[in-house]
Structure formats: C-alpha cells, structure tokens
Amino acid sequence: MVLIEVFGTGCAKCKRMIKNVEIAVGDLGIDADVRKIENLDAMIDRGVMLTPALYVDGEPKVVGHVPCVEDIKQILLGEK
C-alpha cells in the first residue's frame, strides 16, 4: 500500500490537489492510503513550508503548486 499525504490548510489549491490525487489513485487502481493533513503543527514537524504539498511514502514530491492528474499518475508510478 502506498501512503499519500496531501498537506494544506484547506484553501482552493489544497482542495484541488486532494481531488486530483483521488482521481489519479482511482484511475490507476492502486492500493493507497490517502491522507489530508491540515494541522499546522504536523506540517511544521514534517518541514512543509509551502502548501499544497504532496508526499508519497514519506518523501516530498510536489511543494507549492497543484500538479495535474497525469503528473500525479507519473509520480505514483515512479516515472517522475
């Protein structure tokens, strides 16, 4: 199972990121635990300074912008 964490404060970009992640996971049919993290202390503890941020299995993959669904698919497949 892949752990996918989306860090964000609930802004429009953060909501779009979680939606794009959910679409990508659904399209790929992968077994994933998708978590939305809005707690500022948790973000600081993980070193997240810009949101939205996308972490896959504990590694930062995207910070400060919203990738399209296709880019997220490439990230999840290890192609990006």
Contacts in CASP RR format, 6 or more apart in sequence:
PFRMAT RR
TARGET T0000
AUTHOR 0000-0000-0000
METHOD contacts of the structure
MODEL  1
MVLIEVFGTGCAKCKRMIKNVEIAVGDLGIDADVRKIENLDAMIDRGVML
TPALYVDGEPKVVGHVPCVEDIKQILLGEK
1 31 0 8 1.000
1 32 0 8 1.000
1 33 0 8 1.000
2 30 0 8 1.000
2 31 0 8 1.000
2 32 0 8 1.000
2 33 0 8 1.000
2 56 0 8 1.000
2 57 0 8 1.000
2 76 0 8 1.000
3 32 0 8 1.000
3 33 0 8 1.000
3 35 0 8 1.000
3 55 0 8 1.000
3 56 0 8 1.000
3 57 0 8 1.000
3 58 0 8 1.000
4 21 0 8 1.000
4 25 0 8 1.000
4 32 0 8 1.000
4 33 0 8 1.000
4 34 0 8 1.000
4 35 0 8 1.000
4 54 0 8 1.000
4 55 0 8 1.000
4 56 0 8 1.000
4 76 0 8 1.000
5 35 0 8 1.000
5 37 0 8 1.000
5 54 0 8 1.000
5 55 0 8 1.000
5 56 0 8 1.000
5 58 0 8 1.000
6 14 0 8 1.000
6 17 0 8 1.000
6 18 0 8 1.000
6 21 0 8 1.000
6 34 0 8 1.000
6 35 0 8 1.000
6 36 0 8 1.000
6 37 0 8 1.000
6 52 0 8 1.000
6 53 0 8 1.000
6 54 0 8 1.000
6 55 0 8 1.000
7 14 0 8 1.000
7 37 0 8 1.000
7 38 0 8 1.000
7 42 0 8 1.000
7 43 0 8 1.000
7 46 0 8 1.000
7 48 0 8 1.000
7 51 0 8 1.000
7 52 0 8 1.000
7 53 0 8 1.000
7 54 0 8 1.000
7 55 0 8 1.000
8 14 0 8 1.000
8 17 0 8 1.000
8 36 0 8 1.000
8 37 0 8 1.000
8 38 0 8 1.000
8 43 0 8 1.000
8 48 0 8 1.000
8 51 0 8 1.000
8 52 0 8 1.000
8 53 0 8 1.000
9 38 0 8 1.000
9 40 0 8 1.000
9 51 0 8 1.000
10 38 0 8 1.000
11 51 0 8 1.000
11 52 0 8 1.000
13 51 0 8 1.000
13 52 0 8 1.000
13 64 0 8 1.000
13 65 0 8 1.000
13 66 0 8 1.000
14 38 0 8 1.000
14 51 0 8 1.000
14 52 0 8 1.000
16 52 0 8 1.000
16 66 0 8 1.000
17 52 0 8 1.000
17 54 0 8 1.000
17 62 0 8 1.000
17 66 0 8 1.000
17 67 0 8 1.000
18 34 0 8 1.000
18 36 0 8 1.000
20 66 0 8 1.000
20 67 0 8 1.000
20 68 0 8 1.000
20 69 0 8 1.000
20 72 0 8 1.000
21 34 0 8 1.000
21 54 0 8 1.000
21 72 0 8 1.000
22 34 0 8 1.000
23 69 0 8 1.000
24 69 0 8 1.000
24 72 0 8 1.000
24 73 0 8 1.000
24 76 0 8 1.000
25 32 0 8 1.000
25 34 0 8 1.000
25 76 0 8 1.000
27 69 0 8 1.000
27 73 0 8 1.000
28 73 0 8 1.000
28 76 0 8 1.000
28 77 0 8 1.000
30 76 0 8 1.000
32 76 0 8 1.000
37 43 0 8 1.000
43 51 0 8 1.000
43 53 0 8 1.000
46 55 0 8 1.000
48 60 0 8 1.000
48 63 0 8 1.000
49 63 0 8 1.000
50 63 0 8 1.000
50 64 0 8 1.000
51 64 0 8 1.000
52 62 0 8 1.000
52 64 0 8 1.000
52 65 0 8 1.000
52 66 0 8 1.000
53 60 0 8 1.000
53 62 0 8 1.000
53 63 0 8 1.000
53 64 0 8 1.000
54 60 0 8 1.000
54 61 0 8 1.000
54 62 0 8 1.000
54 63 0 8 1.000
54 67 0 8 1.000
54 72 0 8 1.000
54 75 0 8 1.000
55 61 0 8 1.000
56 75 0 8 1.000
56 76 0 8 1.000
61 75 0 8 1.000
61 80 0 8 1.000
62 71 0 8 1.000
62 75 0 8 1.000
67 75 0 8 1.000
71 80 0 8 1.000
74 80 0 8 1.000
END
